[in-house]
Amino acid sequence: MNHAKWIAHFTRNRLDQPEPDWAAPMSIPREMFVLLVKSIEQFRLGDGGGPASLIAWDAERFRGRTDEMCRIVDAWFAEEAEHARLLGCAVKRFGGRHITSHWSFTAFCLCRRWLGVRFELQVLLLTELVSTAYYRVLREHSPDLPLADMCALILRDEAGHVSFHRERLADDGRSSLGLRGAFWQAQFWVLGHAAATMLWVNHGPCLTAIGGSRSEYFGEVQRQLRRFIMSLDRMTDSLSERRYAAVPSAPALGVMRRKIG
């Protein structure tokens, strides 16, 4: 895995963070406003508003692999904390509350903590993918320009996070090919739709109120899941080919042995 690339990516992102114009005039119909504020309040808690770190009981198994990986994970969660700050600005703009607990967030954290870092990383990846669908629908139908600008900033970061996870899995040799790969892909789809359904239960009323729809949201979820799996397979194949090409052939090994001898 190219650690230097990801350290540079997160450093560059930190320096390129235009702030939405939170003081811009606002005019949102009352029937939209209440549901919109409730959704943003909850999303602030879930998207970086909680523990900004890996919290699985064996998290250091991944985070502590190398000093570079430790820096990358910390930078990734620093961006998640920045998302919480942006969402907090939106909450303040709309006169909402900074909530500190919600039943779905509590369940989410318990799963992350007790099922191990490998599962936690997958849960976080799936959360990035279904959140991308949420932010896309929210940006498309947003009745407020600063809110739409906020969504654009977060979507840019989420794309980078998803790419990081793709490279991480490809580097580990993860693929959806073969029997083992088919099982992995099946559970990925099932858990992805479970995460998407949980998000819709909490935020569907808001997306519907501003002009979105269930079919639009779940269509975007399926597109994100499908695109991730396909791109992961391409990256895994590419890495395998490069590794295979780097291994000397049998005749070449014979020549090398004769030269050494």
C-alpha atoms as an extended CHARMM CRD file, in Angstrom:
* protein
*
       261  EXT
         1         1  MET       CA              0.0000000000        0.0000000000        0.0000000000  PROA      1               0.0000000000
         2         2  ASN       CA              1.3030000000        3.4480000000       -0.9280000000  PROA      2               0.0000000000
         3         3  HSD       CA              1.4080000000        5.1060000000        2.4810000000  PROA      3               0.0000000000
         4         4  ALA       CA              3.1360000000        8.2580000000        1.2110000000  PROA      4               0.0000000000
         5         5  LYS       CA              0.3110000000        8.8450000000       -1.2740000000  PROA      5               0.0000000000
         6         6  TRP       CA             -2.3510000000        8.7600000000        1.4350000000  PROA      6               0.0000000000
         7         7  ILE       CA             -0.4020000000       10.9380000000        3.8540000000  PROA      7               0.0000000000
         8         8  ALA       CA             -0.0270000000       13.5080000000        1.0340000000  PROA      8               0.0000000000
         9         9  HSD       CA             -3.7260000000       13.1770000000        0.1520000000  PROA      9               0.0000000000
        10        10  PHE       CA             -4.9490000000       13.9560000000        3.6600000000  PROA      10              0.0000000000
        11        11  THR       CA             -2.4210000000       16.7780000000        4.0640000000  PROA      11              0.0000000000
        12        12  ARG       CA             -3.5890000000       18.3720000000        0.8060000000  PROA      12              0.0000000000
        13        13  ASN       CA             -7.2500000000       18.0280000000        1.7590000000  PROA      13              0.0000000000
        14        14  ARG       CA             -6.6460000000       19.7670000000        5.0730000000  PROA      14              0.0000000000
        15        15  LEU       CA             -5.2560000000       22.7920000000        3.2330000000  PROA      15              0.0000000000
        16        16  ASP       CA             -8.1780000000       22.9990000000        0.7850000000  PROA      16              0.0000000000
        17        17  GLN       CA            -11.3140000000       23.4960000000        2.8880000000  PROA      17              0.0000000000
        18        18  PRO       CA            -13.4460000000       26.4060000000        1.6310000000  PROA      18              0.0000000000
        19        19  GLU       CA            -16.0240000000       27.3290000000        4.2770000000  PROA      19              0.0000000000
        20        20  PRO       CA            -19.7140000000       27.5080000000        3.3220000000  PROA      20              0.0000000000
        21        21  ASP       CA            -21.3140000000       30.9370000000        3.7770000000  PROA      21              0.0000000000
        22        22  TRP       CA            -23.1800000000       30.1530000000        6.9830000000  PROA      22              0.0000000000
        23        23  ALA       CA            -24.3710000000       33.7700000000        7.2880000000  PROA      23              0.0000000000
        24        24  ALA       CA            -26.1960000000       33.7110000000        3.9180000000  PROA      24              0.0000000000
        25        25  PRO       CA            -29.9300000000       34.5050000000        3.9420000000  PROA      25              0.0000000000
        26        26  MET       CA            -32.1520000000       31.5040000000        4.6280000000  PROA      26              0.0000000000
        27        27  SER       CA            -35.6580000000       30.7230000000        3.4710000000  PROA      27              0.0000000000
        28        28  ILE       CA            -36.8670000000       27.1630000000        4.0830000000  PROA      28              0.0000000000
        29        29  PRO       CA            -40.5450000000       26.1400000000        4.2150000000  PROA      29              0.0000000000
        30        30  ARG       CA            -41.6450000000       25.1820000000        7.7250000000  PROA      30              0.0000000000
        31        31  GLU       CA            -42.7020000000       21.6610000000        6.7080000000  PROA      31              0.0000000000
        32        32  MET       CA            -39.1630000000       20.9780000000        5.4380000000  PROA      32              0.0000000000
        33        33  PHE       CA            -37.3550000000       22.8060000000        8.2070000000  PROA      33              0.0000000000
        34        34  VAL       CA            -38.3100000000       20.6460000000       11.1980000000  PROA      34              0.0000000000
        35        35  LEU       CA            -37.3730000000       17.3360000000        9.5370000000  PROA      35              0.0000000000
        36        36  LEU       CA            -34.2120000000       18.8050000000        8.0180000000  PROA      36              0.0000000000
        37        37  VAL       CA            -32.9300000000       20.0570000000       11.3780000000  PROA      37              0.0000000000
        38        38  LYS       CA            -33.6580000000       16.7090000000       13.0540000000  PROA      38              0.0000000000
        39        39  SER       CA            -31.7380000000       14.8450000000       10.3520000000  PROA      39              0.0000000000
        40        40  ILE       CA            -28.7050000000       17.1570000000       10.4870000000  PROA      40              0.0000000000
        41        41  GLU       CA            -28.6250000000       16.9200000000       14.2940000000  PROA      41              0.0000000000
        42        42  GLN       CA            -28.4690000000       13.1180000000       14.1420000000  PROA      42              0.0000000000
        43        43  PHE       CA            -25.9690000000       13.0510000000       11.2920000000  PROA      43              0.0000000000
        44        44  ARG       CA            -23.6050000000       15.3510000000       13.1580000000  PROA      44              0.0000000000
        45        45  LEU       CA            -23.4830000000       12.7570000000       15.9390000000  PROA      45              0.0000000000
        46        46  GLY       CA            -22.9320000000        9.8160000000       13.5820000000  PROA      46              0.0000000000
        47        47  ASP       CA            -20.5160000000       11.4350000000       11.1090000000  PROA      47              0.0000000000
        48        48  GLY       CA            -17.5300000000       12.2230000000       13.3070000000  PROA      48              0.0000000000
        49        49  GLY       CA            -19.4500000000       13.5470000000       16.2910000000  PROA      49              0.0000000000
        50        50  GLY       CA            -18.7180000000       10.4510000000       18.3410000000  PROA      50              0.0000000000
        51        51  PRO       CA            -15.3380000000        8.8040000000       19.0060000000  PROA      51              0.0000000000
        52        52  ALA       CA            -12.9770000000       10.0740000000       16.2770000000  PROA      52              0.0000000000
        53        53  SER       CA            -10.8600000000        6.9200000000       16.2290000000  PROA      53              0.0000000000
        54        54  LEU       CA            -10.9910000000        3.1810000000       15.7440000000  PROA      54              0.0000000000
        55        55  ILE       CA            -12.6360000000        1.7870000000       18.8700000000  PROA      55              0.0000000000
        56        56  ALA       CA            -12.5670000000       -1.9960000000       18.3230000000  PROA      56              0.0000000000
        57        57  TRP       CA            -10.9970000000       -3.9240000000       21.1990000000  PROA      57              0.0000000000
        58        58  ASP       CA             -8.1560000000       -4.9530000000       18.8490000000  PROA      58              0.0000000000
        59        59  ALA       CA             -7.8930000000       -1.6690000000       16.9150000000  PROA      59              0.0000000000
        60        60  GLU       CA             -4.0990000000       -1.4790000000       17.2910000000  PROA      60              0.0000000000
        61        61  ARG       CA             -3.8030000000       -4.6070000000       15.1630000000  PROA      61              0.0000000000
        62        62  PHE       CA             -4.5870000000       -2.3600000000       12.1910000000  PROA      62              0.0000000000
        63        63  ARG       CA             -3.6960000000        1.1420000000       13.3300000000  PROA      63              0.0000000000
        64        64  GLY       CA             -0.3390000000        0.0680000000       14.7410000000  PROA      64              0.0000000000
        65        65  ARG       CA              0.8710000000       -1.8590000000       11.7000000000  PROA      65              0.0000000000
        66        66  THR       CA              3.3410000000        0.9090000000       10.8650000000  PROA      66              0.0000000000
        67        67  ASP       CA              3.9530000000        4.5040000000       11.9050000000  PROA      67              0.0000000000
        68        68  GLU       CA              2.6740000000        5.5720000000        8.4650000000  PROA      68              0.0000000000
        69        69  MET       CA             -0.6080000000        3.6650000000        8.8960000000  PROA      69              0.0000000000
        70        70  CYS       CA             -1.0570000000        5.2720000000       12.3060000000  PROA      70              0.0000000000
        71        71  ARG       CA             -0.7050000000        8.7200000000       10.6800000000  PROA      71              0.0000000000
        72        72  ILE       CA             -3.1400000000        7.8060000000        7.8980000000  PROA      72              0.0000000000
        73        73  VAL       CA             -5.8230000000        6.5170000000       10.2920000000  PROA      73              0.0000000000
        74        74  ASP       CA             -5.4710000000        9.6010000000       12.4860000000  PROA      74              0.0000000000
        75        75  ALA       CA             -5.7670000000       11.8720000000        9.4160000000  PROA      75              0.0000000000
        76        76  TRP       CA             -8.8330000000        9.9500000000        8.2060000000  PROA      76              0.0000000000
        77        77  PHE       CA            -10.5950000000       10.4250000000       11.5350000000  PROA      77              0.0000000000
        78        78  ALA       CA             -9.5230000000       14.0740000000       11.6590000000  PROA      78              0.0000000000
        79        79  GLU       CA            -11.5460000000       14.5260000000        8.4550000000  PROA      79              0.0000000000
        80        80  GLU       CA            -14.4940000000       12.7720000000       10.0730000000  PROA      80              0.0000000000
        81        81  ALA       CA            -14.2290000000       15.2170000000       12.9800000000  PROA      81              0.0000000000
        82        82  GLU       CA            -14.1870000000       18.0570000000       10.4460000000  PROA      82              0.0000000000
        83        83  HSD       CA            -17.4460000000       16.7000000000        9.0040000000  PROA      83              0.0000000000
        84        84  ALA       CA            -18.9480000000       16.8570000000       12.4860000000  PROA      84              0.0000000000
        85        85  ARG       CA            -17.7800000000       20.4790000000       12.7670000000  PROA      85              0.0000000000
        86        86  LEU       CA            -19.3870000000       21.3740000000        9.4230000000  PROA      86              0.0000000000
        87        87  LEU       CA            -22.6120000000       19.6410000000       10.3840000000  PROA      87              0.0000000000
        88        88  GLY       CA            -22.4560000000       21.4430000000       13.7250000000  PROA      88              0.0000000000
        89        89  CYS       CA            -22.2770000000       24.7520000000       11.8290000000  PROA      89              0.0000000000
        90        90  ALA       CA            -25.3920000000       23.7200000000        9.8960000000  PROA      90              0.0000000000
        91        91  VAL       CA            -27.1400000000       22.7930000000       13.1530000000  PROA      91              0.0000000000
        92        92  LYS       CA            -26.2430000000       26.2050000000       14.5830000000  PROA      92              0.0000000000
        93        93  ARG       CA            -27.4390000000       27.9460000000       11.3970000000  PROA      93              0.0000000000
        94        94  PHE       CA            -30.8110000000       26.2240000000       11.7130000000  PROA      94              0.0000000000
        95        95  GLY       CA            -31.0760000000       26.7780000000       15.4640000000  PROA      95              0.0000000000
        96        96  GLY       CA            -30.8830000000       23.0640000000       16.2630000000  PROA      96              0.0000000000
        97        97  ARG       CA            -29.3830000000       21.1470000000       19.1990000000  PROA      97              0.0000000000
        98        98  HSD       CA            -26.0690000000       19.3100000000       19.5600000000  PROA      98              0.0000000000
        99        99  ILE       CA            -27.3910000000       15.9190000000       20.6090000000  PROA      99              0.0000000000
       100       100  THR       CA            -25.0200000000       13.5230000000       22.3940000000  PROA      100             0.0000000000
       101       101  SER       CA            -26.8380000000       10.2030000000       22.0610000000  PROA      101             0.0000000000
       102       102  HSD       CA            -29.2190000000        8.2890000000       19.8130000000  PROA      102             0.0000000000
       103       103  TRP       CA            -30.2380000000        4.6230000000       19.8870000000  PROA      103             0.0000000000
       104       104  SER       CA            -28.8980000000        3.8920000000       16.3840000000  PROA      104             0.0000000000
       105       105  PHE       CA            -25.5560000000        5.5290000000       17.1830000000  PROA      105             0.0000000000
       106       106  THR       CA            -25.2370000000        3.5200000000       20.4060000000  PROA      106             0.0000000000
       107       107  ALA       CA            -25.8790000000        0.2700000000       18.5040000000  PROA      107             0.0000000000
       108       108  PHE       CA            -23.3840000000        1.3280000000       15.8250000000  PROA      108             0.0000000000
       109       109  CYS       CA            -20.6300000000        1.9430000000       18.4020000000  PROA      109             0.0000000000
       110       110  LEU       CA            -21.3000000000       -1.3370000000       20.2320000000  PROA      110             0.0000000000
       111       111  CYS       CA            -20.8910000000       -3.2890000000       16.9730000000  PROA      111             0.0000000000
       112       112  ARG       CA            -17.6600000000       -1.4490000000       16.2210000000  PROA      112             0.0000000000
       113       113  ARG       CA            -16.2590000000       -2.0270000000       19.6910000000  PROA      113             0.0000000000
       114       114  TRP       CA            -17.0300000000       -5.7010000000       20.2760000000  PROA      114             0.0000000000
       115       115  LEU       CA            -16.8140000000       -7.3710000000       16.8320000000  PROA      115             0.0000000000
       116       116  GLY       CA            -13.1630000000       -6.5750000000       16.1500000000  PROA      116             0.0000000000
       117       117  VAL       CA            -11.2490000000       -4.1410000000       13.9740000000  PROA      117             0.0000000000
       118       118  ARG       CA            -11.7090000000       -6.1150000000       10.7590000000  PROA      118             0.0000000000
       119       119  PHE       CA            -15.4820000000       -5.8760000000       11.1090000000  PROA      119             0.0000000000
       120       120  GLU       CA            -15.2470000000       -2.2790000000       12.3130000000  PROA      120             0.0000000000
       121       121  LEU       CA            -13.3480000000       -1.2740000000        9.1660000000  PROA      121             0.0000000000
       122       122  GLN       CA            -16.0200000000       -2.8810000000        6.9790000000  PROA      122             0.0000000000
       123       123  VAL       CA            -18.8120000000       -1.1970000000        8.9460000000  PROA      123             0.0000000000
       124       124  LEU       CA            -17.0760000000        2.1630000000        8.5550000000  PROA      124             0.0000000000
       125       125  LEU       CA            -16.6010000000        1.5730000000        4.8180000000  PROA      125             0.0000000000
       126       126  LEU       CA            -20.2750000000        0.6930000000        4.3550000000  PROA      126             0.0000000000
       127       127  THR       CA            -21.2190000000        3.7600000000        6.3920000000  PROA      127             0.0000000000
       128       128  GLU       CA            -19.1240000000        5.9100000000        4.0230000000  PROA      128             0.0000000000
       129       129  LEU       CA            -20.9160000000        4.3880000000        1.0160000000  PROA      129             0.0000000000
       130       130  VAL       CA            -24.4860000000        4.7930000000        2.3080000000  PROA      130             0.0000000000
       131       131  SER       CA            -23.6530000000        8.2590000000        3.6780000000  PROA      131             0.0000000000
       132       132  THR       CA            -22.4860000000        9.1900000000        0.1880000000  PROA      132             0.0000000000
       133       133  ALA       CA            -25.9680000000        8.3230000000       -1.0620000000  PROA      133             0.0000000000
       134       134  TYR       CA            -27.5170000000       10.4680000000        1.7030000000  PROA      134             0.0000000000
       135       135  TYR       CA            -25.3080000000       13.4850000000        0.9600000000  PROA      135             0.0000000000
       136       136  ARG       CA            -25.8870000000       13.1890000000       -2.7910000000  PROA      136             0.0000000000
       137       137  VAL       CA            -29.6770000000       13.2560000000       -2.3870000000  PROA      137             0.0000000000
       138       138  LEU       CA            -29.4210000000       16.0280000000        0.2240000000  PROA      138             0.0000000000
       139       139  ARG       CA            -27.2080000000       18.1470000000       -2.0490000000  PROA      139             0.0000000000
       140       140  GLU       CA            -29.4550000000       17.5550000000       -5.0640000000  PROA      140             0.0000000000
       141       141  HSD       CA            -32.6030000000       18.7210000000       -3.2650000000  PROA      141             0.0000000000
       142       142  SER       CA            -31.1720000000       21.0530000000       -0.6210000000  PROA      142             0.0000000000
       143       143  PRO       CA            -33.3550000000       24.1410000000       -0.0430000000  PROA      143             0.0000000000
       144       144  ASP       CA            -30.2980000000       25.9330000000        1.3820000000  PROA      144             0.0000000000
       145       145  LEU       CA            -27.1210000000       26.8540000000       -0.5710000000  PROA      145             0.0000000000
       146       146  PRO       CA            -24.6290000000       26.6820000000        2.3650000000  PROA      146             0.0000000000
       147       147  LEU       CA            -26.0070000000       23.2330000000        3.2150000000  PROA      147             0.0000000000
       148       148  ALA       CA            -25.4680000000       22.1030000000       -0.3970000000  PROA      148             0.0000000000
       149       149  ASP       CA            -21.9070000000       23.5060000000       -0.2990000000  PROA      149             0.0000000000
       150       150  MET       CA            -21.2910000000       21.5620000000        2.9190000000  PROA      150             0.0000000000
       151       151  CYS       CA            -22.4830000000       18.3570000000        1.2300000000  PROA      151             0.0000000000
       152       152  ALA       CA            -20.0650000000       18.9540000000       -1.6610000000  PROA      152             0.0000000000
       153       153  LEU       CA            -17.1330000000       19.2860000000        0.7710000000  PROA      153             0.0000000000
       154       154  ILE       CA            -18.0560000000       16.1260000000        2.6560000000  PROA      154             0.0000000000
       155       155  LEU       CA            -18.6510000000       14.1640000000       -0.5580000000  PROA      155             0.0000000000
       156       156  ARG       CA            -15.1550000000       15.0800000000       -1.7360000000  PROA      156             0.0000000000
       157       157  ASP       CA            -13.6920000000       13.6800000000        1.4730000000  PROA      157             0.0000000000
       158       158  GLU       CA            -15.8890000000       10.5800000000        1.4050000000  PROA      158             0.0000000000
       159       159  ALA       CA            -14.6530000000        9.7430000000       -2.1030000000  PROA      159             0.0000000000
       160       160  GLY       CA            -11.1010000000        9.7710000000       -0.7560000000  PROA      160             0.0000000000
       161       161  HSD       CA            -12.0420000000        7.5970000000        2.2290000000  PROA      161             0.0000000000
       162       162  VAL       CA            -13.7120000000        5.0260000000       -0.0270000000  PROA      162             0.0000000000
       163       163  SER       CA            -10.6280000000        4.9690000000       -2.2920000000  PROA      163             0.0000000000
       164       164  PHE       CA             -8.4200000000        4.3950000000        0.7570000000  PROA      164             0.0000000000
       165       165  HSD       CA            -10.5500000000        1.4140000000        1.8070000000  PROA      165             0.0000000000
       166       166  ARG       CA            -10.4600000000        0.0270000000       -1.7270000000  PROA      166             0.0000000000
       167       167  GLU       CA             -6.6640000000        0.1500000000       -1.8300000000  PROA      167             0.0000000000
       168       168  ARG       CA             -6.4860000000       -1.3310000000        1.6750000000  PROA      168             0.0000000000
       169       169  LEU       CA             -8.6490000000       -4.3040000000        0.7070000000  PROA      169             0.0000000000
       170       170  ALA       CA             -6.8930000000       -4.8200000000       -2.6350000000  PROA      170             0.0000000000
       171       171  ASP       CA             -3.5230000000       -4.7870000000       -0.8910000000  PROA      171             0.0000000000
       172       172  ASP       CA             -4.8230000000       -7.5290000000        1.4240000000  PROA      172             0.0000000000
       173       173  GLY       CA             -5.8040000000       -9.5870000000       -1.6370000000  PROA      173             0.0000000000
       174       174  ARG       CA             -9.5520000000       -9.1920000000       -1.1160000000  PROA      174             0.0000000000
       175       175  SER       CA            -11.5960000000      -10.0710000000       -4.2060000000  PROA      175             0.0000000000
       176       176  SER       CA            -15.1910000000      -11.0320000000       -4.9980000000  PROA      176             0.0000000000
       177       177  LEU       CA            -13.9970000000      -13.8330000000       -7.3040000000  PROA      177             0.0000000000
       178       178  GLY       CA            -14.1330000000      -17.5400000000       -6.4160000000  PROA      178             0.0000000000
       179       179  LEU       CA            -16.2030000000      -19.1970000000       -3.6770000000  PROA      179             0.0000000000
       180       180  ARG       CA            -14.6310000000      -17.2080000000       -0.8640000000  PROA      180             0.0000000000
       181       181  GLY       CA            -15.0060000000      -14.0090000000       -2.8520000000  PROA      181             0.0000000000
       182       182  ALA       CA            -18.6500000000      -14.7600000000       -3.6360000000  PROA      182             0.0000000000
       183       183  PHE       CA            -19.3590000000      -15.2160000000        0.0730000000  PROA      183             0.0000000000
       184       184  TRP       CA            -17.5890000000      -11.9350000000        0.8730000000  PROA      184             0.0000000000
       185       185  GLN       CA            -19.5390000000      -10.0800000000       -1.8260000000  PROA      185             0.0000000000
       186       186  ALA       CA            -22.8570000000      -11.5270000000       -0.5950000000  PROA      186             0.0000000000
       187       187  GLN       CA            -22.2780000000      -10.4380000000        3.0070000000  PROA      187             0.0000000000
       188       188  PHE       CA            -21.0510000000       -7.0410000000        1.7690000000  PROA      188             0.0000000000
       189       189  TRP       CA            -24.3070000000       -6.4810000000       -0.1290000000  PROA      189             0.0000000000
       190       190  VAL       CA            -26.4550000000       -7.7080000000        2.7890000000  PROA      190             0.0000000000
       191       191  LEU       CA            -24.6950000000       -5.5430000000        5.3840000000  PROA      191             0.0000000000
       192       192  GLY       CA            -24.6380000000       -2.6090000000        2.9740000000  PROA      192             0.0000000000
       193       193  HSD       CA            -28.3950000000       -2.7300000000        2.5100000000  PROA      193             0.0000000000
       194       194  ALA       CA            -28.8780000000       -3.1890000000        6.2610000000  PROA      194             0.0000000000
       195       195  ALA       CA            -26.8300000000       -0.0140000000        6.8660000000  PROA      195             0.0000000000
       196       196  ALA       CA            -28.7660000000        1.7950000000        4.1300000000  PROA      196             0.0000000000
       197       197  THR       CA            -32.0890000000        0.7360000000        5.6380000000  PROA      197             0.0000000000
       198       198  MET       CA            -31.0320000000        1.9330000000        9.0900000000  PROA      198             0.0000000000
       199       199  LEU       CA            -30.0750000000        5.2940000000        7.6020000000  PROA      199             0.0000000000
       200       200  TRP       CA            -33.3650000000        5.5530000000        5.7190000000  PROA      200             0.0000000000
       201       201  VAL       CA            -35.3890000000        4.7960000000        8.8640000000  PROA      201             0.0000000000
       202       202  ASN       CA            -33.7550000000        7.7810000000       10.5760000000  PROA      202             0.0000000000
       203       203  HSD       CA            -33.3530000000       10.1910000000        7.6550000000  PROA      203             0.0000000000
       204       204  GLY       CA            -35.8460000000        9.1210000000        4.9940000000  PROA      204             0.0000000000
       205       205  PRO       CA            -38.5260000000       11.5560000000        6.2330000000  PROA      205             0.0000000000
       206       206  CYS       CA            -36.0920000000       14.4630000000        5.7480000000  PROA      206             0.0000000000
       207       207  LEU       CA            -35.0130000000       13.3840000000        2.2500000000  PROA      207             0.0000000000
       208       208  THR       CA            -38.6470000000       12.8940000000        1.2580000000  PROA      208             0.0000000000
       209       209  ALA       CA            -39.6600000000       16.2880000000        2.6780000000  PROA      209             0.0000000000
       210       210  ILE       CA            -37.0750000000       18.1610000000        0.5850000000  PROA      210             0.0000000000
       211       211  GLY       CA            -38.0560000000       16.3840000000       -2.6470000000  PROA      211             0.0000000000
       212       212  GLY       CA            -36.0140000000       13.2010000000       -2.6450000000  PROA      212             0.0000000000
       213       213  SER       CA            -37.4530000000        9.6970000000       -2.7380000000  PROA      213             0.0000000000
       214       214  ARG       CA            -36.8390000000        6.2050000000       -1.4230000000  PROA      214             0.0000000000
       215       215  SER       CA            -36.0760000000        4.9030000000       -4.9150000000  PROA      215             0.0000000000
       216       216  GLU       CA            -33.5910000000        7.7220000000       -5.5370000000  PROA      216             0.0000000000
       217       217  TYR       CA            -31.7600000000        7.0510000000       -2.3030000000  PROA      217             0.0000000000
       218       218  PHE       CA            -31.6310000000        3.2440000000       -2.5790000000  PROA      218             0.0000000000
       219       219  GLY       CA            -30.7420000000        3.5160000000       -6.2740000000  PROA      219             0.0000000000
       220       220  GLU       CA            -27.7300000000        5.6090000000       -5.2660000000  PROA      220             0.0000000000
       221       221  VAL       CA            -26.8410000000        3.1030000000       -2.5150000000  PROA      221             0.0000000000
       222       222  GLN       CA            -26.8420000000        0.2520000000       -5.0250000000  PROA      222             0.0000000000
       223       223  ARG       CA            -24.7410000000        2.2800000000       -7.4420000000  PROA      223             0.0000000000
       224       224  GLN       CA            -22.1500000000        3.0120000000       -4.7380000000  PROA      224             0.0000000000
       225       225  LEU       CA            -21.9590000000       -0.6490000000       -3.6180000000  PROA      225             0.0000000000
       226       226  ARG       CA            -21.7400000000       -1.9880000000       -7.1660000000  PROA      226             0.0000000000
       227       227  ARG       CA            -19.1200000000        0.5380000000       -8.2250000000  PROA      227             0.0000000000
       228       228  PHE       CA            -17.0030000000       -0.2290000000       -5.1720000000  PROA      228             0.0000000000
       229       229  ILE       CA            -17.0130000000       -3.9950000000       -5.7790000000  PROA      229             0.0000000000
       230       230  MET       CA            -16.1990000000       -3.6190000000       -9.4750000000  PROA      230             0.0000000000
       231       231  SER       CA            -13.3660000000       -1.1730000000       -8.8550000000  PROA      231             0.0000000000
       232       232  LEU       CA            -12.0020000000       -3.3740000000       -6.0440000000  PROA      232             0.0000000000
       233       233  ASP       CA            -11.8520000000       -6.3450000000       -8.4340000000  PROA      233             0.0000000000
       234       234  ARG       CA            -10.0150000000       -4.2530000000      -11.0420000000  PROA      234             0.0000000000
       235       235  MET       CA             -7.5060000000       -2.9880000000       -8.4860000000  PROA      235             0.0000000000
       236       236  THR       CA             -6.9620000000       -6.4830000000       -7.0240000000  PROA      236             0.0000000000
       237       237  ASP       CA             -6.3450000000       -7.9160000000      -10.5130000000  PROA      237             0.0000000000
       238       238  SER       CA             -3.9240000000       -5.0990000000      -11.3360000000  PROA      238             0.0000000000
       239       239  LEU       CA             -1.9550000000       -5.6050000000       -8.1170000000  PROA      239             0.0000000000
       240       240  SER       CA             -1.8510000000       -9.3840000000       -8.6870000000  PROA      240             0.0000000000
       241       241  GLU       CA             -0.5150000000       -8.9140000000      -12.2060000000  PROA      241             0.0000000000
       242       242  ARG       CA              2.1990000000       -6.5450000000      -11.0000000000  PROA      242             0.0000000000
       243       243  ARG       CA              3.2270000000       -8.9110000000       -8.2140000000  PROA      243             0.0000000000
       244       244  TYR       CA              3.2880000000      -11.8550000000      -10.6280000000  PROA      244             0.0000000000
       245       245  ALA       CA              5.3980000000       -9.9000000000      -13.1060000000  PROA      245             0.0000000000
       246       246  ALA       CA              7.8550000000       -9.0290000000      -10.3400000000  PROA      246             0.0000000000
       247       247  VAL       CA              8.4850000000      -12.7210000000       -9.5120000000  PROA      247             0.0000000000
       248       248  PRO       CA             11.3800000000      -14.1400000000      -11.6020000000  PROA      248             0.0000000000
       249       249  SER       CA             10.4640000000      -17.0460000000      -13.8650000000  PROA      249             0.0000000000
       250       250  ALA       CA             12.0370000000      -20.4830000000      -13.3730000000  PROA      250             0.0000000000
       251       251  PRO       CA             14.5880000000      -20.0340000000      -16.2470000000  PROA      251             0.0000000000
       252       252  ALA       CA             15.5040000000      -16.6190000000      -14.8950000000  PROA      252             0.0000000000
       253       253  LEU       CA             16.0480000000      -18.0960000000      -11.4290000000  PROA      253             0.0000000000
       254       254  GLY       CA             18.3230000000      -20.7350000000      -12.9860000000  PROA      254             0.0000000000
       255       255  VAL       CA             20.4210000000      -18.0810000000      -14.6840000000  PROA      255             0.0000000000
       256       256  MET       CA             20.6320000000      -16.1280000000      -11.4310000000  PROA      256             0.0000000000
       257       257  ARG       CA             21.7950000000      -19.2240000000       -9.5360000000  PROA      257             0.0000000000
       258       258  ARG       CA             24.5030000000      -19.9550000000      -12.1580000000  PROA      258             0.0000000000
       259       259  LYS       CA             25.7270000000      -16.3580000000      -11.9310000000  PROA      259             0.0000000000
       260       260  ILE       CA             25.8070000000      -16.5230000000       -8.1430000000  PROA      260             0.0000000000
       261       261  GLY       CA             27.6000000000      -19.8910000000       -8.2730000000  PROA      261             0.0000000000
